[in-house]
């Protein structure tokens, strides 16, 4: 049976060749570890929510038109539900329900798997994992800078530098002011603010004549829009973010770019997206301030400012692979216990268990196996050390420890074998 279109299988290395939806489970774990480590360094706590939510949670935020992009169905309780396409509505629901139980600002992150029923294309599938980080309960632009710094450091933790990516920051407030100034003077009137934002969001991906016609229908000139973008004059809030990041030594990673507007209607302030410098891929990450979403999700009961970003694994893994920044993944097993004498299998099992209890990754032949097959299996696993329990004529047990690469070996008393292995192996093996 085949997997569904747009979904991936994650295999341990080596990944089967010739299948573009066979991805590396080791690479995914590598990225997740970097995300988690970086978020915790910034004082963020991990949360999660259900992969299935009420459909209303998404339509109240994005309107009924989003239903066509979702995996949605009616469950056995006759409820309209959907697989989560994004995490922010779940976060807003959770925080709205229990915000009094947490000190502000709330700094949370999650790594959910998300689902959207849409056309597959480069960098976009029907499922992906995403690093979400959000700050709730803080109005200062210092929080915006903090989130952008976290985004930068999450990418730096994976080996990317300022020569590889750039975060482009913009402001919905600046665009709202531009729109309102234009509406006053525009003959066509100005009822289509959201439509205007959609046009700007797609400006770089839409033919110029098409954008010109759409803008003219709203009473705006494409040239005026392009002039505003080209000036790249930072607002006070954007300048504060730039100054904050410059003080951290992260100024080279950020630039003002009013092409960025984030098409989603709920953004209210600073918005940003991260792109690779060579322009080979879709946006690596994106986010911004959404001060009204918790109020909307709570039915007007809770007013809590918020901001956050999402970073998907699909584009990021493609970028890391293209830049040669994924490490060479080897097997997790460091030690292989050879059982050359079946009368010593019980002692070999004791040694294996003691080594595992000490934190070492150890494997052994489950059944009686010829020595050459045991050596072959050890090579396949890429172990660094071989151990063998031995017994002399006096019945005393010892353990022979052999370093695979150097072929150096030593014999130690059985009771000292685990300590000797720990002394030879690098941390974490």
C-alpha positions in Angstrom: 0.0 0.0 0.0 1.2 3.5 -0.8 1.3 6.4 1.6 -1.1 9.4 1.0 0.1 12.1 -1.4 2.0 14.9 0.4 2.9 12.9 3.4 6.4 11.7 4.4 7.9 8.5 5.8 10.8 9.1 8.2 13.5 6.4 8.0 16.7 5.9 10.1 19.8 6.7 8.1 20.6 5.7 5.4 17.4 6.9 3.8 16.2 4.8 0.9 17.3 6.5 -2.4 15.0 7.5 -5.2 12.0 8.4 -3.0 11.6 12.2 -2.5 9.1 11.6 0.3 11.4 9.3 2.3 13.0 11.6 4.8 15.6 11.2 7.5 14.3 10.5 11.0 17.9 11.3 12.3 17.9 14.7 10.6 14.5 15.5 12.0 15.7 14.6 15.5 18.8 16.8 15.0 16.6 19.8 14.1 14.1 19.2 16.9 17.0 19.0 19.4 18.4 22.4 18.2 14.9 24.0 18.4 14.3 22.7 21.9 17.7 23.6 23.3 17.6 27.1 21.9 14.0 27.7 23.1 14.9 26.6 26.6 18.0 28.8 26.7 15.6 31.7 26.1 13.4 30.7 29.0 10.6 29.2 26.9 8.5 26.3 28.2 7.2 23.5 26.0 3.4 22.9 25.6 1.2 20.8 23.2 -2.4 20.4 22.3 -4.7 18.0 20.5 -4.0 17.3 16.8 -7.8 17.4 16.2 -9.8 20.6 17.1 -13.2 22.0 16.6 -13.6 23.4 13.1 -15.0 26.6 14.6 -11.6 27.3 16.1 -10.2 27.9 12.6 -13.3 29.5 11.0 -13.7 32.1 13.7 -10.1 33.2 13.0 -9.9 32.9 9.3 -13.5 32.6 8.0 -15.3 29.7 6.2 -13.0 30.0 3.2 -10.2 28.2 5.2 -12.3 25.0 5.2 -11.2 24.1 1.7 -7.6 24.0 2.9 -8.3 21.6 5.9 -8.5 18.0 6.6 -12.0 18.3 8.2 -14.8 15.9 8.9 -17.8 15.2 11.1 -16.9 12.9 14.0 -19.1 10.2 15.6 -20.4 12.8 18.0 -21.7 14.8 15.1 -19.1 17.5 15.7 -17.4 19.4 12.9 -13.7 18.9 13.5 -10.4 19.3 11.7 -6.8 18.2 11.9 -4.9 21.3 13.1 -3.4 23.3 10.2 -1.6 25.7 12.6 -0.8 25.9 16.3 -1.7 29.5 17.2 -5.4 29.1 17.5 -4.8 26.1 19.9 -2.4 28.2 21.9 -4.9 31.1 22.1 -7.7 28.7 23.2 -5.4 27.2 25.9 -4.2 30.5 27.2 -7.7 32.0 27.2 -8.9 29.2 29.4 -6.2 29.4 32.0 -4.3 32.6 31.6 -4.8 33.5 35.3 -2.8 30.4 36.3 0.4 31.7 34.6 2.7 34.7 35.4 3.1 37.2 32.5 4.8 37.3 30.1 4.0 33.7 29.1 6.8 32.3 26.9 5.9 29.0 25.4 7.0 26.8 22.5 5.8 23.7 20.7 6.8 21.4 17.9 3.5 20.2 16.5 2.8 18.2 13.3 0.4 20.3 11.1 -1.9 19.3 8.2 -3.3 21.3 5.2 -5.1 19.8 2.2 -3.4 21.9 -0.5 -1.5 21.5 -3.7 2.0 20.1 -3.1 4.9 22.2 -4.3 8.6 22.7 -3.5 8.9 23.4 0.2 5.2 22.8 0.9 3.6 19.4 1.6 0.3 18.4 3.1 1.9 17.8 6.5 4.9 19.3 8.3 6.4 19.8 11.7 6.8 23.3 12.9 8.7 25.1 15.7 6.2 27.6 17.2 7.4 30.1 19.8 5.1 32.7 21.3 5.1 35.4 24.0 1.8 36.5 25.5 1.0 39.3 27.9 3.7 41.8 26.8 3.1 44.9 24.7 6.7 46.2 24.5 8.6 45.8 21.3 11.3 44.3 23.4 9.2 41.1 23.1 9.3 41.4 19.3 13.1 41.7 19.4 13.3 38.7 21.8 11.3 36.5 19.4 13.4 37.5 16.4 16.6 36.8 18.4 15.2 33.4 19.2 14.5 32.8 15.6 18.0 33.8 14.6 19.6 31.7 17.3 17.5 28.6 16.4 19.0 28.8 12.9 22.5 29.6 14.1 22.3 26.5 16.3 22.0 24.4 13.1 25.1 26.0 11.6 23.5 28.7 9.5 25.1 32.2 9.5 24.3 35.7 8.4 25.7 34.7 4.9 23.0 32.0 4.7 19.8 33.7 5.8 18.3 37.1 6.7 15.3 38.1 8.7 13.2 40.8 7.0 11.1 42.9 9.4 8.1 45.0 8.5 5.1 46.6 10.2 1.4 46.1 9.7 0.9 49.5 11.5 3.1 51.2 8.8 1.0 49.5 6.0 -2.2 50.4 7.8 -1.2 54.1 7.9 -0.2 53.9 4.2 -3.6 52.3 3.3 -5.6 54.9 5.3 -3.7 57.8 3.7 -4.4 56.3 0.3 -8.1 55.7 1.0 -8.7 59.4 1.7 -7.4 60.4 -1.7 -8.5 57.3 -3.7 -11.3 57.7 -6.1 -12.3 54.0 -5.8 -12.8 54.2 -2.1 -11.2 52.0 0.5 -13.3 49.1 1.7 -10.8 46.4 0.8 -8.1 46.7 3.4 -7.7 43.0 3.8 -7.6 42.6 0.0 -4.9 45.3 -0.1 -2.8 43.3 2.3 -3.2 40.2 0.2 -2.0 42.0 -2.9 1.1 43.3 -1.1 1.8 39.9 0.4 1.9 38.4 -3.1 3.6 41.3 -4.8 6.9 39.6 -5.5 5.2 36.5 -6.8 2.6 38.1 -9.0 3.1 39.6 -12.5 3.4 43.4 -12.3 0.5 44.2 -14.6 -1.8 42.0 -12.5 -0.8 43.7 -9.3 -1.2 47.1 -10.9 -4.8 46.3 -11.9 -5.7 44.9 -8.5 -4.3 47.9 -6.7 -5.9 50.4 -9.1 -9.3 48.8 -8.4 -8.7 49.7 -4.8 -7.6 53.2 -5.7 -3.8 52.8 -5.3 -1.0 53.2 -7.7 1.6 50.4 -7.9 4.4 53.1 -8.3 3.4 54.6 -4.9 3.5 51.2 -3.3 6.9 50.5 -4.8 8.3 53.8 -3.7 7.1 53.1 -0.1 8.8 49.7 -0.1 12.0 51.1 -1.6 12.4 53.8 1.0 12.4 51.2 3.7 12.1 53.9 6.3 11.7 52.2 9.7 8.9 53.2 12.0 9.7 54.0 15.6 8.7 50.4 16.6 10.9 48.9 13.9 13.9 51.1 14.9 13.5 49.9 18.5 13.7 46.3 17.3 16.7 47.0 15.2 18.5 48.8 18.0 17.7 45.9 20.4 19.1 43.3 18.0 22.1 45.5 17.2 22.9 45.6 20.9 23.0 41.8 21.0 25.4 41.7 18.0 22.7 40.3 15.7 22.2 43.4 13.5 23.7 41.7 10.4 20.9 39.2 10.4 18.0 41.8 10.1 16.8 44.3 7.6 13.7 46.4 7.0 11.7 45.1 4.1 8.1 46.3 3.5 7.5 43.5 1.0 6.8 41.5 4.1 3.2 42.0 5.3 2.0 38.5 6.3 -1.3 37.9 4.6 -3.2 36.6 7.6 -5.7 39.1 8.9 -4.9 38.8 12.6 -1.5 40.4 12.6 -1.5 43.8 14.2 2.1 45.1 14.6 5.7 44.1 13.8 5.8 41.2 11.3 8.8 39.3 10.0 10.0 36.5 7.7 13.3 34.7 7.4 14.7 33.9 3.9 17.8 32.2 2.6 20.2 34.7 1.1 20.4 33.0 -2.3 16.7 33.0 -2.8 16.4 29.3 -3.6 13.6 28.4 -1.2 10.4 29.6 0.2 10.4 31.5 3.5 12.1 29.6 6.3 10.0 31.1 9.0 7.5 33.9 9.6 5.5 35.6 12.4 4.5 38.8 14.1 2.3 40.4 16.7 -1.4 39.4 16.9 -2.7 41.4 19.9 -6.4 40.6 19.2 -6.5 36.9 18.6 -6.9 35.7 22.2 -9.7 38.3 22.6 -11.4 36.8 19.5 -10.9 33.1 20.5 -12.2 33.8 24.0 -15.4 35.4 22.7 -14.3 38.8 24.0 -13.6 37.7 27.6 -9.8 37.9 27.6 -7.7 40.7 26.2 -4.1 39.6 26.1 -1.4 40.9 23.7 0.6 38.2 21.9 3.2 37.6 19.2 4.9 34.5 17.8 6.5 32.8 14.9 6.5 29.4 13.1 9.4 27.7 11.4 8.6 24.6 9.3 10.9 21.6 9.0 10.4 21.1 5.2 12.2 24.2 3.9 14.7 24.2 6.7 15.8 20.6 6.1 16.1 21.3 2.4 18.2 24.4 3.1 20.5 22.5 5.6 21.0 19.7 3.1 21.8 22.2 0.3 24.4 24.0 2.4 26.0 20.7 3.6 25.1 21.4 7.2 23.5 18.1 8.2 25.9 16.0 10.1 26.8 12.5 9.1 24.4 10.3 11.1 25.7 7.0 12.4 24.0 4.3 14.4 23.3 5.0 18.0 25.1 1.8 19.2 28.7 2.4 20.4 29.4 -1.1 21.9 28.8 -4.6 20.5 29.1 -7.5 22.9 30.3 -10.6 21.1 29.1 -13.9 22.5 31.9 -16.3 21.4 31.1 -18.9 24.2 27.4 -19.7 24.6 28.1 -20.9 28.1 28.9 -17.3 28.9 25.7 -15.9 27.4 24.2 -15.2 30.8 27.3 -13.3 31.9 27.3 -11.4 28.6 23.7 -10.4 29.2 24.6 -9.2 32.6 27.4 -7.1 31.1 25.1 -5.7 28.5 22.5 -4.7 31.1 25.1 -3.1 33.4 26.5 -1.1 30.5 23.0 0.1 29.4 22.2 1.0 33.0 25.3 3.2 33.0 24.0 5.0 29.9 25.9 3.3 27.2 24.3 2.1 23.9 25.0 -1.6 23.5 23.9 -4.4 21.2 24.6 -8.1 21.1 23.5 -11.2 19.1 20.0 -12.3 20.2 20.6 -15.9 19.3 23.6 -18.2 18.8 25.5 -16.8 15.8 28.7 -17.6 14.1 31.6 -15.2 15.0 32.0 -13.9 11.5 28.3 -12.9 11.4 28.6 -11.1 14.7 31.6 -9.1 13.4 29.6 -8.2 10.3 26.7 -7.0 12.3 29.1 -4.9 14.5 30.5 -3.3 11.4 27.0 -2.5 10.1 26.1 -0.8 13.3 29.3 1.3 13.2 30.3 0.5 16.8 33.5 1.9 18.2 34.2 -0.9 20.7 33.8 -4.7 20.9 33.5 -6.5 24.2 33.8 -10.2 24.9 33.3 -12.0 28.2 36.0 -14.6 28.8 36.8 -17.2 31.5 40.2 -18.6 32.3 41.1 -22.1 33.5 40.6 -21.1 37.1 37.0 -20.0 36.3 37.7 -16.3 36.7 35.8 -14.0 34.4 37.2 -11.1 32.5 36.2 -8.8 29.7 38.2 -8.2 26.5 37.7 -4.6 25.2 38.8 -3.9 21.7 38.8 -0.5 20.0 37.5 -1.1 16.4 39.5 1.6 14.6 42.9 1.4 16.4 42.5 -2.4 17.2 44.0 -1.7 20.6 42.6 -4.0 23.2 42.8 -4.6 26.9 41.5 -7.3 29.3 39.9 -6.1 32.5 38.2 -7.9 35.4 34.5 -8.4 34.8 33.5 -6.1 37.6 35.6 -3.3 36.1 34.5 -3.6 32.5 31.7 -0.9 32.5 34.0 1.7 34.2 36.7 0.9 31.6 34.2 1.4 28.7 33.0 4.7 30.1 36.6 5.9 30.4 37.2 5.1 26.7 34.0 6.3 25.1 33.2 10.0 24.5 30.3 11.6 26.4 26.8 10.6 25.2 27.8 7.2 23.8 
